[in-house]
Amino acid sequence: MGSCCRVALLGFGTVGSAVARRLTSRPGDFQLTHILDRGADRKRSALPAPGVAWTTGMDEVLRGDAHVVVEAIGGIEPAAGWIRAALLAGKSVVTANKQVMARHGASLLTLAARQGRQLRFEAAVGGAMPIVRALGDGLAGDRITRIVAILNGTTNAVLSCMEASGCSLHDALADARARGLAESDPSADLDGDDAAAKLAILCALAFGLRVDPSQIDTRSSADITAHDLARARAAGGAIRQIAHAEYDRDTATLTAWVAPIVVPRGSIFASATGAQNAALITGEHSGETGIFGTGAGGDATAVAIMSDLAAIARDRAAIVPAPVLTSDFVLQTSDFELQTSDFRLQTSNFRLRTSDFPLAEVV
């Protein structure tokens, strides 16, 4: 891997602390130089690592000798500004921030390329499910037409817990929080905002489209009950929060949405339980490619961050080309309604299909 890669870490929460533990356990490959956290004085005892400078100021990180800055603070600001400042200071960046990448990813990637540095963001989309690398490298030789995926491990953990135990959403959330899989406020996860931001990133990678996450139609999973899940199971299905994006290049039309829908019991999506994510990526020539992995929790996210760090450490001079995105397309949101009282999934304008796992409605 060459000389030791020096890393500064922004944030020492669930994700940041998991990354810090991994970095300090691999001293030959990586050297953790700084940890920036507003609770630095209170938290420094949690990581007895001599030589690590704890700070509350970004200027100290920018003046430091780190090769790479890992951003794990979340939110749009100051995260976006700090990523920009790190790139301008000549440092590569690894981020787990889906909101920043969904809204500012194109400009930040352009800045990184201009600076001759790398901006990597595998952890921003799928946790330990390497979907960013799959689209950027493994399937780069194909034209992607559709992505159907579970992109929020928290919601999947909640729904599958309710399905397995018959408990309420409140109790399933308490269980997810106890296992470090849910925030104190889970609304962004359950309402689909988190998955919509991730789907916008995937639309840029797969289709070359600049999509505003707020334009993606979402339906909340917060009103799903154990009774709804039992009804779906009795009919041979399961309820999962699905993110769907399909691009018709002939008409430049994108159909994109996030919603809890019924999927067949034998599908890759119904098989994803707990904090697992799953995706089916359809290409014009490759057909369907399935991928899955843990999508929530500090350890799973740390795996993706460490993988990006390893890629940078292997070749710190590599330049990742900035994407060429277009806004010249029509975003079509399908007209559907999930009525949980009698559990009818009405799909007036569309019907989801994949070659092996038809996403069928349950009536």
GUTI-667683 format. One record per residue: residue in three letters; x, y, z of N, C-alpha, C in turn. Coordinates in steps of 0.1 Angstrom, whole numbers, plus 5000, padded with zeros to 4 digits. Atoms other than C-alpha are relative to their C-alpha. Layout:
<rs>
ALAXYZXYZXYZ...
</rs>
This chain:
<rs>
MET500849885000500050005000500950135000GLY499249885000503050235001500250065013SER499849934987503850485027498750025008CYS501149994992501550535056499150114996CYS501049895004498350735047499550075013ARG500449934989497651005072498650054998VAL501549975001493951065080499650095011ALA500749914990492051345098498549964999LEU501450054999488551255110499250125006LEU501049894995485651505113498849925005GLY501150064993483151375138500349875007PHE499750124992483351115166498749955006GLY501350064996479750995167500049854997THR500150145002478550645159500949964988VAL499250045011480250635125501450045002GLY498749964999483250845133500849925010SER499350084990484150645164500449864995ALA499850145006483850315144501250024991VAL498949985009486250465118501350025008ALA498849974992488650585145500649875005ARG499550134995488850235160500749924989ARG499450075011489550085126501450064996LEU498749945004492250335118501149975010THR499050024990494050295151500449855001SER499650145000494049915147500849964988ARG499250025012495949945114501150104999PRO499049905000498950155123501050004988GLY499050015011501150025095499450064987ASP500649955012498650135068499550145001PHE500649874998497050445083500550065013GLN499749924988497950715108498950105002LEU501149914996495050895125500750135006THR499349884995496351255129499250095009HIS500949904994493351465140498649945002ILE501450024998489851415154499350135003LEU500749884997487551715151498649965005ASP501450024995484451705173499750115010ARG500449904991482551965192500149965015GLY499950054986482751745223501449945002ALA498650055000486551685219500449975015ASP499550014986487351745256499349895007ARG500750114994484651505267500249864995LYS499950135007485251235242501449944999ARG498650055003489051205240500449885008SER499750124992489150945268499549874994ALA500650115006487050715246501049934990LEU499050065010490050655222501450035005PRO498649984995493350625240501049974989ALA499150015012495550685209501050115001PRO499049894999498750875216500450054986GLY499649935012499751125189498850054992VAL501249955007496151195178499650145006ALA500349874995495351565181498450024999TRP501449974999491751635193499850154999THR500249855002490351975182498550024997THR501349965003487152165178500050104988GLY499949905011488452385149500549944987MET499650055014488652305112501350054996ASP498849945005491552535107501249925004GLU498950094996493852305127500149884991VAL500050115009492852015105500650044986LEU499649965013493452215073501550035000ARG498549974999496952325085500849875003GLY499350124996497751965095500649934987ASP499450075011499651705074499349884995ALA500850115004496851465068499950004984HIS500350025015496551325032498550004997VAL501450025002492851245036499250055012VAL501049964990489951405055498849914999VAL501350085000487051175065499050085006GLU501149924995483851365069498949915005ALA501150094994481351185093499250085010ILE500849924991479451475109498550004996GLY501450005004476251455088499550154998GLY500549875003474051745077500650064988ILE499549945012474551975048501150105004GLU499049914995476452255066500249985015PRO498849955007479152295078500749894992ALA499350115006479951955062500450044986ALA499749965014479752085026501250104999GLY498949905000481952385034501349945004TRP498850074995484452165053500649914989ILE499550085011484751925024500650084989ARG499549905010485252215000501450055005ALA498749944994487952365023501149905000ALA499050105000489752035026500649974986LEU499550025014489951984988500850124996LEU499249885004491152344984501450005007ALA498750004993493852275010500949884995GLY499250105006495051984988499949865006LYS500350134993493551695008498949934993SER501150085005491451414994499049985011VAL501150004990488151355011499249874998VAL501050115000486051045020498850055009THR501249954992482451125031499049895000ALA501250084999479450935043498750084999ASN501149905000477151235037499249994988LYS500950015012474351145013499350134997GLN500749885003472651485017501050104992VAL499049915007475851675007500349954986MET499650055013476651444978498850014991ALA501149985009473051454965499850144995ARG500249865004472951834965501250074995HIS498849935004476551934960501049914994GLY499050095005478251624947500750044987ALA499449975013478751734911501050115001SER499049894999480452064921501249965008LEU498950044992482551904948500949904992LEU499250095008483651624924500850074990THR499349925010484551884898501250075007LEU498949934992486652074925501149905003ALA499050104997488351754935500949974988ALA499350035012489351674899500950124997ARG499249885003490552034894501250015010GLN498950004990492652004926501049884999GLY499150125001494151674916499849915012ARG500350084988492551504946498849924998GLN501150095001489951244952498950035010LEU501249994991486451264967499249874998ARG500650135000485050914975498850005010PHE501349984992481550854989499249875000GLU500750135000480750474989499050005012ALA500850014988479450515025498850085000ALA501249915000476950785015498849934995VAL501250065007474650534996499649875007GLY500450144997474750175006500649945013GLY499350064989476750135038501049894995ALA499150105005478549805033499649944987MET500450055013476649735001500750094989PRO499149925008479249854975499350044986ILE500749975012476749994950500650114992VAL499349895008478750314941501149944992ARG498950065008481750104931499449914989ALA500650085010479449864912499650084988LEU500549915011477950144891501250074994GLY498949935006481250334887501049924994ASP498950085006483550044879499449874994GLY500450135004481949704877499050004988LEU501049995011479049804854500250124991ALA499849885008480650104837500049974985GLY500050035014480749914804498649984995ASP501450025005476949894802499250135001ARG500949894999474050144799498949965010ILE501050044989471950124831498750064996THR501349955003468250154826499150015012ARG500950004989466750084860500849955013ILE499550044987467650064897498849985009VAL501050024990465249904922500749955013ALA499150034989466649894957499350035014ILE500249964986466249904995501350085003LEU498849914998468550195004500050065014ASN500049954986467650265041499949885009GLY500050114991468750005065499250015013THR500849984988467050165094498549964998THR501450045003463550135078499949854998ASN500150145002464249785067500149925013ALA500050074987465249685102498750015008VAL501349984993462049835116498949914994LEU501150085006459749675090500249855002SER499850144999461349335092499949955014CYS500350044986461249335130498549995003MET501550014998457549415129499549884993GLU500450115008457149145103500249875008ALA499650124993458948885124499349985013SER500550014987457548965158498650045002GLY501349954998454249125152499950125009CYS500049884991455349425173499650134993SER500449875006454349785168501250074994LEU498949925005456450035149500850075011HIS499449934988457150215182501049905006ASP499150104993458649895197501149964990ALA499050045009460549805165501150114999LEU499049895000462150155165500850005013ALA499250014987463150115202501149894998ASP499050115002464849785192501150054991ALA499049955009466649955163500950105007ARG499149904993467850235185500949935010ALA499150084991469149985211501149934993ARG498950075008471149815184500850104992GLY499249905007472550145171499750024985LEU500450005014470550125139499050124996ALA500949905003468250425143500450125009GLU499849874993468550795153498950025009SER501049964991466550955180498850054992ASP501149965009464451115152500149924987PRO499950085012463850855125499250054988SER500949965011461651065103500650004986ALA499349995013464151115075500149864994ASP499950145005464550735073498649954996LEU501350065002460850635076499250074989ASP500749925010459550915054500549994986GLY499450025014461850825025501050114996ASP499149895004463951145025501549954999ASP498750055000467150955033500249924987ALA499950085012466550705005499950084987ALA500149925012465550974981501350074997ALA498649945002468951154986500949894994LYS499150105006470750824979499649964986LEU500550035013468550754949500450114990ALA499649895009469451104935501549984996ILE498650035003473151004938500149894990LEU499950115009472550684920499550044986CYS500449955013470750864892501150074993ALA498849935006473851074887501049904995LEU499050105004476050764886499549924989ALA500550095010473850544865499550064987PHE500749945011472050784842500750134995GLY499549875003474151104842499150115002LEU501049904998471251304855500250085013ARG500049924988471251594880498650015006VAL501350014994468351514902499950065014ASP500249944987467151724931499249905009PRO500750104992466151484959498650045004SER501449954996463151704969499049974989GLN500950035011461651624935499649864999ILE500450145001461551254940498849975009ASP501250024993458151144951500349895011THR499850094989458150974985498749975007ARG501150044992455650785006500549955013SER499550044987456150735043499749855004SER500250134995456550395060499550015015ALA500349984986455550545094498649955004ASP501350054997451950435091499849854997ILE500150145001452650075083499849935013THR500250074987451249845110500349854999ALA499850144999451849495121498949924992HIS501150065008448449405106500250014985ASP499749995014449449535072501149904996LEU498950095003452649325073499449855001ALA500650134999450649015084499149974988ARG500850025012448149065055500949984988ALA499250025012450949095030500749865001ARG499450134999452648785044499049894996ALA501050105003449348585042499849994985ALA500250005015449148685005501249974992GLY498850045007452648574998501050114997GLY499149895002454448905001500650055012ALA499449934989456349135023500050154997ILE499949855003456449515027501450055003ARG498749944999459649695021500050144995GLN499949865006460650055015500949994988ILE499350025012461650044979500350144993ALA499649885008463550314959500149954986HIS500250045014462850294922500450124991ALA499649905010464550484893500149934987GLU499950065014464050404856500150114990TYR499849895009465350614828499849954985ASP500250035014464050604792500750104992ARG499249905007466750764772499450054987ASP500649965013464650774740499150125002THR500949894998462151014756500650095011ALA499349924989464651154783499050015012THR501050004989462051054810500649925011LEU499650074988463050954845498849985009THR501050034990460550784868500749965013ALA499350034987461750794904499050025011TRP500849994988460050734937500649915011VAL499650084988460550594972498749975007ALA501350044994457650404989500049875006PRO500150144995456750105011499049934990ILE500850075008455349854987500149855003VAL500050144998454549484986500949934990VAL499150085009457249254972499849855002PRO500250144999457148884965500849945011ARG499350074989458148654994501349954996GLY498750065004460948494974500950094994SER499149905007462448814961501250035009ILE498849954993465848954970499750105011PHE500449904990464049234988499349955012ALA500750064989461849025010501149925009SER499050074993464948825019501050095008ALA499149904993466749145031499350035013THR500649984987466049155068501050085009GLY499149924991467449365097500450134992ALA499549875006469649655085500549984986GLN499550035013470349495051499450094990ASN500549945012470149685019500149904989ALA500050095012469549524985499750084988ALA500249935012469549634949500049914988LEU499950065013468749504914500250114990ILE499649905010470549704887499849934987THR500350065013469349644852500850084989GLY499249945011471649714822499549954987GLU500450045013470949704785500649874995HIS499350125005473449424779500249905011SER499750094989474149274813498849945007GLY501250054993470549224824500050055014GLU500149964986470049224861501249955008THR498950034990472849244887499450025014GLY500449994987471949184923501150035010ILE499049974991473849324952499350035014PHE500649974987473149344990501150015010GLY499149994989474849425023499450085011THR500549934988474349585057500150154997GLY500249865004473149945053499950105011ALA500149904989473050095088500949955011GLY499150034988475150115119501450054997GLY498749945002478550255125501049904994ASP499050105005480549935118499849984985ALA500250025014478949885084500450124992THR499649885006479450245074501550015000ALA498549994999483050225086500749914990VAL499450095010483649935062500150074987ALA500049925013482750155032501050115001ILE499049894999484850445045501449944999MET498750065000487850215051500349964986SER499850045013487450075016500450124991ASP499649885008487550425001501450055004LEU498749964996490550515022501149914994ALA499050105006492350195010500250034985ALA499849975014491650294974500850134998ILE499249885001493150644980501449975004ALA498650034995496150504999500749924989ARG499450075010496850264970500650094989ASP499549915010497250554946499550145004ARG500449874996497050904962500050104988ALA499949915011497851064928498849974990ALA501050035010494850904910499050115000ILE501049905001492251144897498749934995VAL501350065004488551044896499350104992PRO500649905008486951224867498650045005ALA501349944996484051454876498949954991PRO501150045008480651334863499550114991VAL500749905009479051504833498549985001LEU501450024997475451554844499250094991THR501049925007472451684825498750025008SER501349974994469251854837498949994989ASP500950005011467651804803499249875000PHE500850115000465151544812498750035007VAL501349984994461551504824499949905012LEU500150094989461051364859498549975002GLN501450044999457851164861499849925013THR500350074988456451064894498749924998SER501150085002454050774893498950035010ASP501249974992450550814906499649875008PHE500350124992450250544934499650045014GLU500449984986448650524968500049875007LEU500050114991449250284996499050025011GLN501049984990446150255017500149885010THR499750114991447050065048498849955008SER501250054993443550035062499549874994ASP500450125006442549775037501149934992PHE498850045007445949725022499849974986ARG500150015014445449784986501150094994LEU499049925006448449904966499550034986GLN500549965013447050104937501150064991THR498949955009449350154908499350034986SER500749965012447350344882500850024988ASN499249965012450150454860501249914998PHE498950095002452750184865499949875007ARG499950134993453549834874501449964999LEU498650044999456949734886500349864995ARG499750135005458549444868501549985000THR498650055003461949264869499949864995SER500150135007462748954850499849885009ASP500150124991463048724880499150035012PHE500749974987461348904909499050114997PRO501049905003458149084898499550065013LEU500549934989457149344923498550014999ALA501550015003453449254924499250075011GLU500949944990450649434940499249895007VAL500850104992448749254968498750075003VAL501349944998445049314969499249925010
</rs>
